[in-house]
Amino acid sequence: MDSHTTGGSVMSRHRWLRRCLVAGTTVLMVAAGGSAAFAQPVETTPTAPVTTTTPAAPELVPLEEPAETTVVDPCAVPTTTPPTTTTTTSPPTTTTTTPLAVPVECVTDTAVPEPVTPEPTPASDTVPAPAAPETAPTLEQAAPVEENLAPLPAELLPAAPAADQPVTPEDPELSSKTAEPDLDWAPTQNPKSEIVPGQMRSDREEIPAPFTKEDADKAEMMEAQERSALSRMSIAAVTCQTYWPSPFQVCGAIRDKYNSLGGPASFLTYPTSGNIINPGNTGERVTFLNGPIYWSAATGAHPVVNSFLNRWGILGYEAATGMLGYPTTDEIVHADGVGRRQEFQRGAIYVAFQNAIGSAIRNGLIRDKWNTVGAETPGSLLGYPIQDPLDLPDGQGRMSRFERGVIYWHPTTGAWPVTGAILDQWSTAGHEQSGHGYPIGDQSDDGVHLSQPFQTGVLTAPGQTAIELALRNPGTTAQQMIDLAIAAAGQASISAAELLSNSLAHAQEYVEVSGDWPTEDDWELLPDARGYGDFFYSDSNPEFIGARWVNHGHNGLFTSPQSSVESNNSAGVHEIFNPTADDGEPRRVRNPQLGWVNTDSSTRQAAVNFALSKVGKSYNNNFAWSKQINDDQYNCSQLIWAAYMDASNDTIDLSHWWADPSYGVYPLEIFTSEHVTPYYP
């Protein structure tokens, strides 16, 4: 071939290069389609969700250079769309894809093998990959090319990844994570616009999975095309970007979001698709190794990963027929350190990471009511949602289930929470299908009973004061406390509600409720007493009640320096010889304290005789109502209190509480009485 012909071939290739550089910046503009809201009939705004600024939509760029001919530009080729999803529900079918990558044959006559498309996270769409040229490059074709390309502008460099990253669930089925972030990633310096054997970045650096050398070389040439375009156009005009070694361009607002998260150094790692048009032209998505970013003009660009992606997929992704629509925020970390949420157009997904399953809640009256009772915050009435919203069998009502109860809604009755013992009653009867119907108001507590109105009447249960009092007296019930308070109120100028309130304050002062369990350091040998009539206090083995440990303490009255008479729930009132009490070994108790009662020896002896006379009596587990001297049952503190009351003709009252009347006595109260002098430790 003569020199004139060879020169013409080079010029032709340069013309194609110019056309392809323009086409390489192409981005499809997507119109944001409206979605029909699938929510409760009355829609209200969620309480103060975290919002983000919607990024600008990708800028339209001509698909090909203006030309006098009608020949289709060969640079406009489609990207490959990912075939599978890691979530349990397949995402909607993609109807359109955006042509983003520029074929290598538009730049050089050298051949590039077809890239291997990695498997992405949520998309099920499949679009053919660009075809590779059939011939391999020759040494003459692969001669080094002077690039003279400017480095990537700072405005397009990914930010440092945020310290707070999405939490990966322990259950791998709930996680979309397949790769670790590349914290050392950087754009290619002076990328080659055509393959130069031995001089590509892939020849110098290890290529992270799942990408191949062919992928990496293609990505480097795409970077060179973008860098060349930047030298001739403004940064705003070049809206697509390649992240070596992934051979996919990320464009527009999704690119900007990806860069703001840290690009390949973020939790998403590398892109596995270009921009994909979502069904109905409602928005776009790009898939990454660890999950997608979704964008619409109305909501902006936001990643959805792990448990959030799993639950969102189950509920229909962004589709108009789905429950939630497009994401409107990234993951929001809660101040409780327990969970997170992500807001969507028609609701939210909440994930408490002790289970990491995630549950949705719709915007509307149920969510509004939940917000008024503290939402998921510590100490709130209901806690986190633990089930997706349900439409009820009557075709009208809806309900949402939470950690500590439910909220039921009906168009004629409104939204009301039901919890605790009333929920138990209502559930046993058949919920809203029972004779009680739907709730029509909140629960109320008069200090004795909890009550809640329903369509056909009122359900009642023990109030919270009685419940808490029973918790501090293991083995009793809230209803027993109410019955005793009502009976006592009939003989005193005080209401049953006031009696319960005083009794609870009494128990709170002398009964420890905590998460502590005895350690070996708590135990020591029970010392010998000074003599008969003295007594000891020790911590009891705590009982596990209502997810809390309850320690009410223990007393024993010495009948001699080494023997004591006591009462416990396994043996009732009995005498113990302490040197051999523990299977022949000396007795060990928790944190013992010893004291004597400030009285004469004859009163002490009379108290011992009274206690010994009760050996064989059963155990009274109700410390709150135990001030009976002669009784059929005794607990440990009641036994010592009754013994000294009887021996002193009611003048030595070892109870030490301010309330009057006071109907109970606790072990620690005995030891802190004004009639007692401690002497050990």
PyMOL commands that set and color helices and strands:
alter all, ss='L'
color gray80, all
select helices_A, chain A and resi 3-23+104-106+154-156+172-174+201-204+213-232+235-237+252-261+263-265+279-281+306-314+365-372+420-429+431-433+464-471+478-489+496-510+520-522+578-580+601-613+623-625+636-647+667-671
alter helices_A, ss='H'
color red, helices_A
select strands_A, chain A and resi 96-97+240-243+246-251+276-277+284-288+291-296+300-303+332-333+339-344+347-352+359-362+390-391+398-402+405-410+414-418+444-445+449-454+457-462+512-514+523-525+535-539+543-545+548-551+554-560+563-568+572-577+588-597+618-619+633-634+676-680
alter strands_A, ss='S'
color yellow, strands_A
deselect
rebuild
show_as cartoon
